Every structure is written in structure tokens, then in C-alpha cells.
């Protein structure tokens, strides 16, 4: 059986929530954070290692809150994403203060990850099914006739919406073979009495199909993707306009470019599990109650790690 790695993007933990960092907010009955449940599900699915992508200024707190505990169960490593970590020949634009986005976050794993790997966000709960589906895909051989063979968890839009405001989702375009043909980043998606609505480019609202598949940044990649990602990051930096201090090298956009270049095939692995996360402060009680319900259903033990 192939070795596999779980990569958790946690470098964006500077986002504040209440009095603390929202990704580290206790959600479980014994202080468990959302990441704990993801790691628990990944181990159960068969993943062999965890790599946290973080920043130097967050490394100690990440180790203290989750890493030091998890390393008793599974090998743990840390990849550092920093603003100044860019290829030779490029300079950080004056005035830029934040790292370069999810594409650079995954690229930070080069030299650390050498197995098929799953990428997730630190602050999202994905459910057990997606971890199992992606792990099983990664350990199998596929002949897609393209350079890169990837997969992605396809969540149902209606299972990813917040009760407390609009959200942005990558709505998937799927071809006749069930592969990803593109991702349409859609902003302002809100629940309605009849389903969902989103905001069009002209500011008007239109209905959204709540049965659409959406990307929640849960991807399965092969290790050779990291070389391609490095090349893509160079192209991204070379294409920046003078004075641009905000553009980000985003994982979905780069994967989309590989698909349209005919270099990659991405299988959509549909999951019916309900996603949840803390997009708004008001979401926390819902997350806490959702976890409590999953425990009552027997999907998790009361004390996740038994310590």
C-alpha cells in the first residue's frame, strides 16, 4: 500500500475570531478544534503523515495547541510559508504584507512531501467520507492519458452554506466523464426559502442550484505536482503588474489552468457529508452542536484522543 500524506493549510491563522484565532477555537466537548477531527478522520482513512503549513510566527502556538498531541499518533512535519519565500530573480513588491496564497502554501511542502497527498483547509470540517474517498483514489493506479492525475472532493452546495450570511464557493463544471472541467468562483451565495441565490457580476441576484458540486479546497495530488506548482508560481510572479500588492497564487486557479492546457485530469469524488466551518462568529454554536450530534451518533468518541 502506498504511503500518503495529509497537508493542512494553516498559514492563514492570523484571521481573528472573537478574542482568539478562529482556527484554534475549541469546538469539541474536551477542547478539540476542527483540525483535530480532520486529523482523526485522515488517520482512520489510512493517511500516514501530517504536514502543517504555517508561518514562523505561528509555529509555536500550532505545536502547542495541536501538533505536539498529534505527533504521538502519526508522524508530523511543518512547512513554513513566508512572504519572502519566492524564486530567485524576483522581488517582493513594496507594500505587500501577506504571503502569496494557497498555491504558495502547498509549494512550501516541496522537499517535505514525497508521497501522494491530500490538501485541506485548517478551519473546515469535511466529514469522514471525503477522506476515505480521496485516500483510496490516491493509492490506486489510474491511466487517464494525461500528465497529472488528481482528484477533488465534490461537496453538494446545499451542504456548505451558512445560516448567517453569504459565502463564496467554487462551483464546479463537470464533463461527461465526471471529471472537473472548470471552477466558477461564485460570491455572495445565500440560503433562501427555495434553495440558494448568488450575486452576479452586474450586482443582480440569481438562483443557484443547491445540488451543484462545489470545491472546498480538498484536493488529492501526486508528488510531481509540486514541480509543476513551482513552475506555475514563477509564471504568476512574472505576470504581476507593477505595484500589484494583493494578487494571490491560488490553488484552484492553477489546477484550472492545467486542466485547460490538457495536462491534468481531476476526478470529482462526490461526498454527501455536510461541510461546516466558522465563516461568521455566529457559526460557532452551530459547529459545536454539529460536533455534539456526530458524537451522539457514534461517529466520534466523546474524548477524541482519549487523553
HELIX and SHEET records of a PDB file:
HELIX    1   1 UNK A   22  UNK A   24  5                                   3    
HELIX    2   2 UNK A   34  UNK A   45  1                                  12    
HELIX    3   3 UNK A   56  UNK A   58  5                                   3    
HELIX    4   4 UNK A   59  UNK A   62  1                                   4    
HELIX    5   5 UNK A   63  UNK A   67  3                                   5    
HELIX    6   6 UNK A   68  UNK A   70  1                                   3    
HELIX    7   7 UNK A  102  UNK A  107  1                                   6    
HELIX    8   8 UNK A  128  UNK A  138  1                                  11    
HELIX    9   9 UNK A  157  UNK A  159  5                                   3    
HELIX   10  10 UNK A  225  UNK A  238  1                                  14    
HELIX   11  11 UNK A  251  UNK A  260  1                                  10    
HELIX   12  12 UNK A  281  UNK A  283  5                                   3    
HELIX   13  13 UNK A  284  UNK A  296  1                                  13    
SHEET    1   A 7 UNK A  75  UNK A  80  0                                        
SHEET    2   A 7 UNK A  49  UNK A  54  1                                        
SHEET    3   A 7 UNK A   4  UNK A   9  1                                        
SHEET    4   A 7 UNK A 116  UNK A 121  1                                        
SHEET    5   A 7 UNK A 213  UNK A 221 -1                                        
SHEET    6   A 7 UNK A 148  UNK A 156 -1                                        
SHEET    7   A 7 UNK A 264  UNK A 271  1                                        
SHEET    1   B 9 UNK A  75  UNK A  80  0                                        
SHEET    2   B 9 UNK A  49  UNK A  54  1                                        
SHEET    3   B 9 UNK A   4  UNK A   9  1                                        
SHEET    4   B 9 UNK A 116  UNK A 121  1                                        
SHEET    5   B 9 UNK A 213  UNK A 221 -1                                        
SHEET    6   B 9 UNK A 167  UNK A 174 -1                                        
SHEET    7   B 9 UNK A 180  UNK A 192 -1                                        
SHEET    8   B 9 UNK A 195  UNK A 199 -1                                        
SHEET    9   B 9 UNK A 205  UNK A 208 -1                                        
SHEET    1   C 2 UNK A  16  UNK A  17  0                                        
SHEET    2   C 2 UNK A  20  UNK A  21 -1                                        
SHEET    1   D 2 UNK A 124  UNK A 125  0                                        
SHEET    2   D 2 UNK A 276  UNK A 277 -1                                        
END                                                                             
